[in-house]
């Protein structure tokens, strides 16, 4: 009976312990990083009533033993993976797989799976109890002291850390340069072809002065002006009878009568051309003809003409540029020595042009070609030619231009000339493609580097020139050439002067910046091309940067804490340590989610992210408790039943003892 009482008591005690473990598990069902516990039982010592024996002829006899109850052999934590809950806080960390975060408590390292950390006012990463998370400060992504528990230190992030400046070393060009964007020269052309006037010269016997004109005998003649096959204008003139001492008197009389004849008053004039009487066209196109006819009387013979003398107007050509300006239809009156044509405008570079052409053999000349020469000599960087009856002025250098021209009446030939403005028939254009990029010097100052490509006469070749704004300047290597094949593919990119890089002088005390320009294609990116489509020239990348202040942090799966800086730099600043143990169950549970090493757990081993890929850190999440409520409640039922059964054993033994006591009564 006493044995059953002892067994019952041990059942009560140990099932109570199990309920204590289950209650703790259930209480921590929402505790971050909590690992549920379990209790393990074993039977207590047995009392042997008889040992096993071997009887003669009866075989073997088994031993007889009575159990003395139950014991608790262990209470241990179960380190299975808890589910992850996203929080969005970057310093909330969860471990997927094996391992523990390392915390410093004085001179002792403690370990936890609860990753609800934060940066305190000193920039130190700590847990909710203020214990510092351990790891290694890094430089260029490498732990400065090497990975190892002995090298681990408090993780401290300096929020005032400045990402250092880096001078640009490489600029990468890509995109298309429009093959159709050609460089052409600026060109101006007179508004209409210059017409050589129709000039009728007498084919008869030259008159001998004085010339006598008799009334109703030789005082009558006709002039016919015809612009085309259907348009004809006729004027009949009657000269005043009398003696005309010289040709000038005769010309004056004829012009008086022409002015009195409305049909032809604006179309024809008589002139003295070196002692020769001529009838000249005043206006009309290149098809105009002048015909001089006898009228009712026969004046022509007295004037040196015969009936039907005629002349036609035509376009002035390069082959006949020596026609007198007096013979050019643009002039409504005959020019005389000393008459001027004013020339004004601007040179291709924008400087002002002011010049004058003076008519006369002893002056600037008398022909259209002479006028072209004076215009050309008055300008800088232009050529003037006579093409199909028009003056054509062309810039000597192709490209954008500020050239303009205007011809106007001079001071002594009022009414003799009326020029319209020249037409810019071919606007000057420089076939260019331009891109720019900010590059950086050793002090972190930025410089706007502009690279302009200009088409050359070789359709598949471009020159390029680099410039910069501000205090900086291009010291060398700032010009060169780039060429393409017939398929638009880059064949060469070179610098002038035999150098292979561009040198920029920052002008602010920083070191000179040596920049290599890359125009070629790579496996991942295209370089420059030349196709007949819109230019898309740009700078894909450059490797310089200014100084930058810390604006954000990220933590990757290996526990590397990287800083994002205002200059676009992302730099590794620290790495969080993870530790593993040979026997997690052997760790001493200190509460607050903390564990300490024990002789059973063994010493910690620091994980190397490069080789221990089974464990990783998840930023912005926490590992929840691994307690399974359904399982815990089931276990609680069995614990309760075990406790009830043990209590029943005790009450039954007590009843039996009570009966024994009654025997003496």
C-alpha positions as CSV (number, residue, x, y, z in Angstrom):
1,X,0.0,0.0,0.0
2,X,2.8,2.4,0.8
3,X,4.2,1.8,-2.6
4,X,1.0,2.8,-4.4
5,X,0.8,5.9,-2.2
6,X,4.3,6.9,-3.4
7,X,3.5,6.2,-7.0
8,X,0.3,8.3,-6.7
9,X,2.2,11.2,-5.1
10,X,4.9,11.1,-7.9
11,X,2.1,11.1,-10.5
12,X,0.6,14.2,-8.9
13,X,3.9,16.0,-8.7
14,X,5.1,15.3,-12.2
15,X,1.8,15.9,-14.0
16,X,1.6,19.2,-12.1
17,X,5.0,20.1,-13.6
18,X,3.7,19.2,-17.0
19,X,0.8,21.5,-16.5
20,X,3.2,24.2,-15.5
21,X,5.2,23.8,-18.7
22,X,2.0,23.8,-20.8
23,X,0.8,26.9,-19.0
24,X,4.0,28.7,-19.8
25,X,3.8,27.7,-23.4
26,X,0.3,28.9,-23.7
27,X,1.1,32.2,-21.9
28,X,3.9,32.9,-24.5
29,X,1.9,32.0,-27.6
30,X,2.4,35.6,-28.8
31,X,5.9,36.2,-27.5
32,X,8.4,37.2,-30.2
33,X,11.0,34.5,-30.7
34,X,9.6,32.2,-28.0
35,X,10.5,28.5,-28.2
36,X,8.0,26.2,-26.5
37,X,9.1,23.8,-23.8
38,X,8.3,20.2,-23.2
39,X,8.6,17.8,-20.2
40,X,9.9,14.3,-20.5
41,X,9.0,11.5,-17.9
42,X,10.5,8.2,-16.9
43,X,9.6,5.6,-14.4
44,X,11.1,5.7,-11.0
45,X,13.2,2.9,-9.4
46,X,11.7,-0.6,-9.2
47,X,11.6,-2.8,-6.1
48,X,12.7,-6.4,-6.9
49,X,10.6,-9.0,-5.1
50,X,12.5,-11.9,-6.6
51,X,15.1,-12.3,-9.2
52,X,14.9,-14.3,-12.3
53,X,15.7,-18.0,-11.7
54,X,16.0,-21.3,-13.6
55,X,14.2,-24.2,-12.2
56,X,14.9,-27.9,-12.8
57,X,12.5,-29.1,-15.5
58,X,10.4,-25.9,-15.2
59,X,12.4,-23.6,-17.5
60,X,13.3,-20.0,-16.6
61,X,11.3,-17.9,-14.0
62,X,11.0,-14.1,-14.7
63,X,11.9,-11.6,-12.0
64,X,9.2,-10.0,-10.0
65,X,9.5,-6.1,-9.6
66,X,7.2,-3.4,-8.4
67,X,7.5,0.2,-9.7
68,X,7.9,3.1,-7.3
69,X,6.2,5.8,-9.4
70,X,7.5,8.3,-12.1
71,X,10.2,11.0,-12.4
72,X,10.8,14.1,-14.6
73,X,13.9,13.4,-16.7
74,X,14.1,16.7,-18.6
75,X,12.3,20.0,-19.4
76,X,13.6,21.3,-22.7
77,X,12.9,24.0,-25.4
78,X,11.9,22.9,-28.8
79,X,13.8,25.1,-31.4
80,X,11.6,24.6,-34.4
81,X,11.1,27.5,-36.8
82,X,8.4,29.9,-35.9
83,X,6.3,31.6,-38.5
84,X,7.4,35.1,-39.7
85,X,5.2,38.2,-39.4
86,X,5.9,41.2,-41.6
87,X,6.3,44.5,-39.7
88,X,7.9,46.9,-42.2
89,X,10.4,48.1,-39.6
90,X,13.9,47.5,-41.1
91,X,15.4,46.9,-37.7
92,X,12.9,44.1,-37.0
93,X,14.9,41.0,-37.9
94,X,13.9,37.4,-38.2
95,X,16.1,34.3,-38.7
96,X,15.1,31.7,-41.2
97,X,16.9,28.5,-40.4
98,X,19.3,27.7,-37.5
99,X,21.1,30.4,-35.5
100,X,20.9,33.1,-32.9
101,X,21.6,36.8,-32.7
102,X,24.5,37.6,-30.4
103,X,23.9,40.2,-27.7
104,X,26.5,41.7,-25.3
105,X,25.7,41.8,-21.6
106,X,28.7,43.3,-19.9
107,X,31.6,40.9,-20.7
108,X,29.2,38.0,-21.5
109,X,27.6,37.1,-24.8
110,X,23.9,36.1,-24.7
111,X,21.9,34.7,-27.6
112,X,18.3,35.3,-28.8
113,X,15.9,34.6,-31.6
114,X,13.8,37.7,-30.8
115,X,14.9,40.3,-33.3
116,X,12.8,43.3,-32.3
117,X,15.8,45.6,-32.3
118,X,16.2,49.4,-32.7
119,X,19.0,52.0,-32.9
120,X,19.3,54.0,-29.7
121,X,20.4,57.6,-29.4
122,X,24.0,56.7,-29.7
123,X,23.4,54.9,-33.0
124,X,23.9,51.5,-31.4
125,X,21.7,48.6,-32.4
126,X,20.1,47.1,-29.3
127,X,17.2,44.9,-28.1
128,X,14.3,45.8,-25.9
129,X,16.5,45.4,-22.8
130,X,19.2,47.7,-24.2
131,X,21.7,44.8,-24.9
132,X,23.9,45.6,-27.9
133,X,23.6,43.5,-31.0
134,X,27.0,42.1,-32.0
135,X,28.6,42.0,-35.4
136,X,31.4,43.6,-37.3
137,X,31.9,47.1,-38.8
138,X,32.7,46.8,-42.5
139,X,34.7,48.7,-45.1
140,X,34.0,48.2,-48.8
141,X,31.8,45.2,-47.8
142,X,34.5,43.4,-45.8
143,X,34.6,43.0,-42.1
144,X,37.6,45.1,-40.9
145,X,38.6,42.5,-38.2
146,X,37.5,39.4,-39.9
147,X,34.5,37.2,-39.0
148,X,34.7,35.5,-35.6
149,X,33.1,35.7,-32.2
150,X,36.3,37.2,-30.8
151,X,36.2,40.0,-33.3
152,X,32.6,40.9,-32.8
153,X,31.7,44.3,-31.4
154,X,28.7,46.5,-30.8
155,X,27.1,47.5,-34.1
156,X,27.1,51.3,-34.1
157,X,25.9,53.3,-37.2
158,X,27.2,56.9,-37.3
159,X,24.3,58.9,-38.7
160,X,26.7,61.8,-39.5
161,X,28.9,59.5,-41.7
162,X,29.6,61.1,-45.1
163,X,30.1,59.1,-48.2
164,X,33.4,60.3,-49.7
165,X,33.6,61.9,-53.1
166,X,35.0,60.0,-56.1
167,X,36.4,61.6,-59.2
168,X,34.9,60.5,-62.5
169,X,37.1,58.1,-64.3
170,X,34.8,56.7,-67.0
171,X,31.9,58.1,-69.1
172,X,29.8,55.7,-71.1
173,X,28.2,57.1,-74.3
174,X,25.4,55.4,-76.1
175,X,22.5,56.1,-78.5
176,X,22.0,57.0,-82.1
177,X,23.5,60.0,-84.0
178,X,21.1,60.9,-86.9
179,X,22.8,60.1,-90.2
180,X,20.4,62.5,-92.0
181,X,21.5,65.5,-89.9
182,X,24.0,67.0,-92.5
183,X,26.1,70.1,-92.3
184,X,25.2,72.6,-95.1
185,X,26.4,76.1,-96.0
186,X,24.2,79.1,-95.7
187,X,23.1,80.5,-99.1
188,X,21.3,83.6,-100.3
189,X,19.9,84.3,-103.8
190,X,18.6,87.4,-105.5
191,X,14.8,87.3,-105.6
192,X,14.5,87.0,-109.3
193,X,16.9,86.4,-112.2
194,X,18.7,89.5,-113.4
195,X,17.6,90.1,-117.0
196,X,19.9,91.5,-119.7
197,X,17.7,94.2,-121.3
198,X,16.5,94.1,-124.8
199,X,18.7,96.7,-126.6
200,X,17.9,97.7,-130.2
201,X,20.9,99.0,-132.0
202,X,20.5,100.5,-135.5
203,X,21.6,98.4,-138.4
204,X,21.5,101.2,-141.0
205,X,23.9,103.9,-141.8
206,X,24.9,105.9,-138.7
207,X,23.5,109.5,-138.8
208,X,25.8,112.4,-139.5
209,X,25.1,115.4,-137.3
210,X,23.5,117.7,-137.5
211,X,20.5,115.6,-138.3
212,X,17.5,117.2,-140.0
213,X,14.0,116.0,-139.3
214,X,11.4,117.1,-141.8
215,X,7.8,117.3,-140.9
216,X,5.6,114.8,-142.7
217,X,8.8,113.4,-144.4
218,X,10.9,111.7,-141.8
219,X,9.3,112.5,-138.5
220,X,7.4,109.3,-137.9
221,X,8.4,105.9,-136.4
222,X,6.9,103.1,-134.2
223,X,8.2,101.1,-131.3
224,X,6.7,97.7,-130.5
225,X,7.3,95.9,-127.1
226,X,6.2,92.3,-127.0
227,X,6.4,90.2,-123.8
228,X,5.0,87.0,-125.3
229,X,3.2,85.6,-128.3
230,X,-0.1,87.3,-127.4
231,X,0.9,90.4,-125.6
232,X,2.1,93.3,-127.7
233,X,2.3,97.0,-127.0
234,X,2.9,99.6,-129.8
235,X,3.7,103.2,-129.6
236,X,3.7,105.6,-132.6
237,X,6.0,108.6,-132.3
238,X,6.1,111.9,-134.2
239,X,9.4,113.8,-133.8
240,X,9.5,117.5,-133.8
241,X,10.8,118.8,-137.1
242,X,14.1,120.6,-136.9
243,X,17.9,120.3,-136.9
244,X,19.5,118.3,-134.0
245,X,23.1,119.3,-133.5
246,X,24.3,116.1,-131.7
247,X,23.1,112.7,-130.5
248,X,22.2,114.0,-127.0
249,X,19.7,116.5,-128.5
250,X,18.2,113.7,-130.6
251,X,17.9,111.3,-127.6
252,X,16.2,114.0,-125.6
253,X,13.6,114.6,-128.3
254,X,12.9,110.9,-128.7
255,X,12.5,110.4,-124.9
256,X,10.2,113.4,-124.8
257,X,7.9,111.8,-127.4
258,X,8.1,108.4,-125.6
259,X,7.0,110.0,-122.4
260,X,4.0,111.4,-124.2
261,X,3.1,107.9,-125.5
262,X,1.4,106.1,-122.5
263,X,1.7,102.6,-124.0
264,X,5.5,102.6,-124.0
265,X,6.4,105.4,-121.6
266,X,7.4,102.9,-118.9
267,X,8.8,100.2,-121.1
268,X,11.4,101.9,-123.5
269,X,14.0,104.6,-123.4
270,X,16.5,106.1,-125.9
271,X,20.1,106.3,-124.8
272,X,23.4,107.6,-126.0
273,X,25.8,104.6,-125.7
274,X,29.2,106.0,-126.7
275,X,27.8,108.1,-129.6
276,X,25.4,105.3,-130.7
277,X,21.6,105.8,-130.5
278,X,20.0,102.7,-128.7
279,X,16.5,101.9,-127.7
280,X,16.6,100.1,-124.3
281,X,14.0,98.0,-122.3
282,X,13.0,99.5,-119.0
283,X,11.2,96.5,-117.5
284,X,9.8,93.1,-118.5
285,X,11.0,89.5,-118.4
286,X,13.6,87.6,-120.4
287,X,11.1,87.1,-123.2
288,X,10.6,90.8,-123.9
289,X,11.5,92.0,-127.4
290,X,11.8,95.6,-128.8
291,X,11.2,96.2,-132.5
292,X,11.7,99.6,-134.2
293,X,9.5,100.2,-137.3
294,X,9.0,102.9,-139.8
295,X,5.8,104.8,-139.3
296,X,3.8,106.6,-142.0
297,X,7.0,108.6,-142.7
298,X,10.6,107.3,-142.8
299,X,12.4,108.7,-139.7
300,X,14.5,105.5,-139.2
301,X,16.9,106.1,-142.0
302,X,17.8,109.5,-140.4
303,X,18.4,107.7,-137.1
304,X,20.7,104.9,-138.4
305,X,18.0,102.2,-138.2
306,X,16.2,100.1,-140.8
307,X,12.6,99.0,-140.6
308,X,12.3,96.0,-138.3
309,X,15.5,96.4,-136.2
310,X,14.8,94.2,-133.1
311,X,16.4,93.0,-129.8
312,X,15.4,90.4,-127.1
313,X,15.9,90.3,-123.4
314,X,17.6,87.1,-121.8
315,X,18.8,85.9,-118.4
316,X,22.3,87.0,-117.5
317,X,24.5,84.0,-117.2
318,X,27.9,83.1,-115.8
319,X,29.1,83.0,-119.4
320,X,28.0,86.6,-120.0
321,X,28.6,88.4,-116.7
322,X,30.2,91.4,-118.3
323,X,26.9,93.0,-119.4
324,X,26.9,96.6,-118.2
325,X,24.7,97.1,-115.2
326,X,22.9,99.6,-117.4
327,X,21.8,96.7,-119.5
328,X,20.3,94.8,-116.5
329,X,16.6,94.9,-116.2
330,X,16.6,95.5,-112.4
331,X,17.7,99.1,-113.2
332,X,14.8,101.3,-114.3
333,X,17.2,104.1,-115.5
334,X,20.6,104.0,-117.0
335,X,23.4,104.3,-114.5
336,X,26.1,107.0,-115.0
337,X,29.6,107.2,-113.6
338,X,29.5,107.9,-109.9
339,X,26.2,106.3,-109.2
340,X,26.3,104.0,-106.1
341,X,24.7,100.9,-104.8
342,X,24.7,100.6,-101.0
343,X,25.6,97.1,-99.6
344,X,24.7,96.2,-96.0
345,X,24.3,93.0,-93.9
346,X,26.2,90.8,-91.5
347,X,29.1,88.3,-91.9
348,X,28.7,84.6,-91.0
349,X,30.0,85.4,-87.6
350,X,27.5,88.2,-87.1
351,X,29.8,91.2,-87.5
352,X,28.3,94.1,-89.4
353,X,29.0,94.7,-93.1
354,X,28.7,98.2,-94.7
355,X,30.0,98.9,-98.2
356,X,29.3,100.7,-101.4
357,X,29.6,99.9,-105.1
358,X,30.4,102.9,-107.3
359,X,29.5,102.6,-111.0
360,X,32.0,103.5,-113.6
361,X,35.1,102.1,-115.4
362,X,37.3,104.3,-113.3
363,X,35.5,103.2,-110.2
364,X,34.3,99.7,-109.0
365,X,33.2,98.6,-112.5
366,X,30.2,98.6,-114.7
367,X,29.2,94.9,-114.9
368,X,27.1,92.5,-112.9
369,X,30.3,90.5,-112.3
370,X,32.0,93.7,-110.9
371,X,29.1,94.1,-108.5
372,X,29.5,90.4,-107.4
373,X,33.2,91.0,-106.8
374,X,32.6,94.0,-104.6
375,X,30.0,92.2,-102.6
376,X,32.3,89.2,-102.1
377,X,35.3,91.4,-101.1
378,X,33.1,93.4,-98.7
379,X,32.2,90.3,-96.7
380,X,34.4,87.9,-94.8
381,X,34.0,84.2,-95.4
382,X,31.5,84.2,-98.3
383,X,31.6,83.6,-102.1
384,X,29.3,85.3,-104.6
385,X,28.5,83.7,-108.0
386,X,26.1,84.4,-110.9
387,X,23.9,81.4,-111.4
388,X,20.9,81.4,-113.9
389,X,20.6,85.1,-113.8
390,X,20.7,85.4,-110.0
391,X,23.4,86.5,-107.6
392,X,24.1,83.6,-105.2
393,X,26.0,84.3,-102.0
394,X,27.3,81.2,-100.2
395,X,29.1,80.8,-96.9
396,X,32.6,79.4,-97.3
397,X,32.2,77.3,-94.1
398,X,29.2,75.1,-93.8
399,X,27.1,75.3,-90.7
400,X,24.9,77.7,-88.7
401,X,25.5,81.3,-89.8
402,X,24.5,84.9,-89.2
403,X,24.9,86.0,-92.8
404,X,22.5,88.6,-94.2
405,X,22.6,90.9,-97.3
406,X,20.7,93.9,-98.6
407,X,21.2,96.1,-101.7
408,X,19.7,99.6,-101.9
409,X,19.8,102.8,-103.8
410,X,22.9,104.9,-103.3
411,X,23.0,108.7,-102.8
412,X,23.4,109.7,-106.4
413,X,21.1,107.2,-108.3
414,X,17.8,107.9,-106.8
415,X,15.2,106.0,-108.8
416,X,17.7,104.1,-110.8
417,X,17.5,100.9,-108.9
418,X,14.9,99.1,-106.8
419,X,16.2,95.9,-105.3
420,X,14.0,93.4,-103.5
421,X,15.5,91.5,-100.5
422,X,17.6,88.4,-101.1
423,X,16.1,85.1,-100.2
424,X,17.8,82.6,-97.8
425,X,17.4,79.7,-100.2
426,X,19.5,77.3,-98.1
427,X,19.6,78.1,-94.4
428,X,22.9,77.2,-92.9
429,X,22.8,74.2,-90.7
430,X,25.4,72.4,-88.6
431,X,24.6,68.7,-88.4
432,X,25.2,68.2,-84.7
433,X,24.2,65.9,-81.8
434,X,24.8,67.0,-78.3
435,X,24.7,65.4,-74.9
436,X,25.8,66.4,-71.4
437,X,26.6,64.8,-68.1
438,X,27.6,65.9,-64.6
439,X,31.1,64.6,-63.8
440,X,32.9,65.0,-60.4
441,X,36.3,66.0,-59.2
442,X,38.3,64.7,-56.2
443,X,36.5,67.3,-54.0
444,X,33.1,66.1,-55.0
445,X,32.3,69.3,-57.1
446,X,30.2,68.7,-60.2
447,X,31.1,69.9,-63.6
448,X,28.7,69.9,-66.6
449,X,30.5,68.1,-69.4
450,X,29.0,68.9,-72.8
451,X,30.0,66.7,-75.7
452,X,28.9,67.9,-79.2
453,X,29.3,65.8,-82.4
454,X,29.4,67.6,-85.7
455,X,29.0,66.0,-89.1
456,X,31.9,66.4,-91.6
457,X,32.0,66.2,-95.4
458,X,32.6,62.5,-95.0
459,X,29.1,61.3,-94.4
460,X,30.1,58.6,-92.0
461,X,32.5,60.7,-89.9
462,X,31.8,63.2,-87.1
463,X,34.1,65.4,-85.1
464,X,33.4,65.8,-81.4
465,X,34.3,68.5,-78.9
466,X,33.9,68.6,-75.2
467,X,33.4,71.7,-73.1
468,X,32.4,72.5,-69.6
469,X,30.8,75.4,-67.8
470,X,31.8,77.3,-64.7
471,X,35.4,77.4,-63.4
472,X,36.4,74.2,-65.0
473,X,38.1,73.9,-68.4
474,X,39.3,71.1,-70.7
475,X,43.0,70.8,-70.4
476,X,43.6,68.2,-73.1
477,X,42.0,65.4,-75.1
478,X,38.8,67.5,-75.5
479,X,38.4,67.0,-79.3
480,X,38.4,64.0,-81.6
481,X,36.7,62.0,-84.3
482,X,34.2,59.2,-84.5
483,X,33.5,57.1,-87.6
484,X,30.9,54.6,-88.6
485,X,30.7,52.0,-91.4
486,X,28.1,51.9,-94.1
487,X,25.8,49.9,-91.8
488,X,25.8,52.6,-89.1
489,X,28.1,50.6,-86.8
490,X,30.9,52.3,-84.8
491,X,34.3,51.7,-86.3
492,X,36.5,54.1,-84.3
493,X,36.5,56.7,-81.6
494,X,39.6,58.8,-81.1
495,X,41.1,61.9,-79.4
496,X,43.1,64.5,-81.3
497,X,46.7,65.0,-80.2
498,X,47.5,61.3,-79.8
499,X,46.0,61.0,-76.3
500,X,43.4,58.4,-75.2
501,X,41.6,60.3,-72.5
502,X,40.0,63.6,-71.6
503,X,41.7,65.8,-69.0
504,X,39.5,68.3,-67.1
505,X,41.0,71.0,-64.9
506,X,38.4,71.7,-62.2
507,X,39.7,75.2,-61.4
508,X,38.9,74.8,-57.7
509,X,42.0,73.3,-56.2
510,X,41.0,69.7,-56.9
511,X,43.2,67.3,-58.9
512,X,42.8,67.2,-62.6
513,X,40.2,64.7,-63.6
514,X,41.3,62.0,-66.1
515,X,38.2,60.7,-67.9
516,X,38.1,57.8,-70.4
517,X,35.2,58.2,-72.9
518,X,33.6,54.8,-73.9
519,X,31.6,54.7,-77.1
520,X,31.8,51.0,-77.9
521,X,29.2,48.4,-77.2
522,X,29.4,45.8,-74.4
523,X,27.7,42.6,-73.7
524,X,25.0,44.4,-71.7
525,X,24.8,47.8,-73.3
526,X,24.9,49.4,-76.8
527,X,27.4,52.1,-77.7
528,X,27.1,54.7,-80.4
529,X,25.4,54.1,-83.7
530,X,24.7,56.2,-86.8
531,X,21.3,55.5,-88.5
532,X,19.0,57.8,-90.4
533,X,16.6,58.3,-87.5
534,X,16.1,60.7,-84.6
535,X,19.2,61.3,-82.5
536,X,19.1,59.6,-79.1
537,X,22.6,60.4,-78.0
538,X,23.1,60.3,-74.3
539,X,25.4,59.4,-71.5
540,X,24.4,56.0,-70.0
541,X,26.5,56.2,-66.9
542,X,29.6,57.8,-65.3
543,X,31.4,56.5,-62.2
544,X,32.0,59.7,-60.2
545,X,30.1,60.9,-57.3
546,X,29.9,63.9,-54.9
547,X,30.0,63.6,-51.1
548,X,26.7,62.3,-49.7
549,X,25.0,62.2,-46.3
550,X,23.3,59.1,-44.9
551,X,19.6,59.0,-45.9
552,X,18.5,55.4,-45.2
553,X,19.6,51.9,-44.2
554,X,18.9,48.4,-45.5
555,X,19.7,45.0,-44.1
556,X,20.2,42.1,-46.5
557,X,19.8,38.3,-46.0
558,X,23.4,38.0,-44.9
559,X,22.9,40.6,-42.2
560,X,24.9,43.3,-44.0
561,X,23.7,46.8,-43.0
562,X,24.1,49.1,-46.0
563,X,23.7,52.9,-46.0
564,X,22.0,54.8,-48.8
565,X,23.5,58.2,-49.3
566,X,22.3,61.4,-51.0
567,X,24.9,61.0,-53.7
568,X,23.4,57.7,-54.8
569,X,26.1,55.6,-53.2
570,X,25.2,52.4,-51.3
571,X,27.9,51.4,-48.9
572,X,28.2,48.4,-46.5
573,X,28.6,49.7,-43.0
574,X,28.3,46.7,-40.7
575,X,27.4,43.0,-40.6
576,X,25.2,41.3,-38.0
577,X,26.7,38.1,-36.4
578,X,24.7,34.8,-36.3
579,X,25.8,32.0,-34.0
580,X,25.0,28.3,-34.0
581,X,25.4,25.6,-31.3
582,X,26.0,21.9,-31.5
583,X,23.1,21.4,-29.0
584,X,20.5,24.2,-28.9
585,X,18.6,22.3,-26.2
586,X,21.6,22.6,-24.0
587,X,21.3,26.4,-23.8
588,X,20.3,27.9,-20.5
589,X,17.0,29.8,-20.8
590,X,17.4,33.2,-19.0
591,X,13.9,34.5,-19.8
592,X,13.3,37.6,-21.9
593,X,14.0,35.5,-24.9
594,X,17.7,35.2,-23.9
595,X,19.9,32.2,-23.7
596,X,23.3,31.5,-22.3
597,X,25.8,28.9,-23.1
598,X,26.2,25.9,-20.9
599,X,28.5,22.9,-20.8
600,X,25.7,21.0,-22.6
601,X,25.3,23.5,-25.5
602,X,28.9,23.8,-26.4
603,X,30.7,26.9,-27.6
604,X,29.0,29.1,-30.3
605,X,30.1,28.9,-33.9
606,X,29.8,32.0,-36.0
607,X,28.0,31.5,-39.3
608,X,29.8,32.5,-42.5
609,X,27.2,33.8,-45.1
610,X,29.3,32.6,-47.9
611,X,29.3,29.0,-46.8
612,X,26.3,28.7,-44.4
613,X,23.5,29.4,-46.9
614,X,20.9,27.5,-44.9
615,X,20.3,30.4,-42.5
616,X,19.4,33.9,-43.5
617,X,18.1,37.2,-42.0
618,X,14.8,38.7,-43.0
619,X,14.6,42.5,-42.4
620,X,11.2,44.0,-41.6
621,X,9.8,40.8,-40.0
622,X,9.8,39.1,-36.7
623,X,9.8,35.4,-35.8
624,X,6.7,34.5,-33.8
625,X,6.3,31.9,-31.1
626,X,6.4,28.3,-32.3
627,X,3.7,27.2,-29.8
628,X,0.9,25.2,-31.3
629,X,-2.2,25.9,-29.2
630,X,-4.1,22.9,-30.5
631,X,-1.2,20.6,-29.4
632,X,-0.9,22.4,-26.1
633,X,-4.5,22.0,-25.2
634,X,-4.4,18.3,-26.1
635,X,-1.4,17.8,-23.9
636,X,-3.2,19.7,-21.2
637,X,-6.1,17.2,-21.3
638,X,-3.8,14.3,-21.0
639,X,-1.9,16.0,-18.1
640,X,-5.2,16.6,-16.4
641,X,-6.3,13.0,-16.8
642,X,-2.9,11.8,-15.5
643,X,-3.2,14.0,-12.5
644,X,-6.8,12.8,-11.8
645,X,-5.7,9.2,-12.1
646,X,-2.8,9.7,-9.7
647,X,-5.1,11.3,-7.2
648,X,-7.5,8.3,-7.5
649,X,-4.6,5.9,-6.7
650,X,-4.0,7.9,-3.5
651,X,-7.7,7.9,-2.4
652,X,-8.0,4.2,-3.1
653,X,-4.8,3.4,-1.0
654,X,-6.2,5.6,1.7
655,X,-9.5,3.6,1.7
656,X,-7.6,0.3,2.0
657,X,-5.5,1.7,4.9
658,X,-8.7,2.8,6.6
659,X,-10.0,-0.8,6.4
660,X,-6.8,-2.2,7.8
661,X,-7.1,0.2,10.8
662,X,-10.6,-1.1,11.4
663,X,-9.4,-4.7,11.7
664,X,-8.3,-4.2,15.3
665,X,-11.7,-3.0,16.3
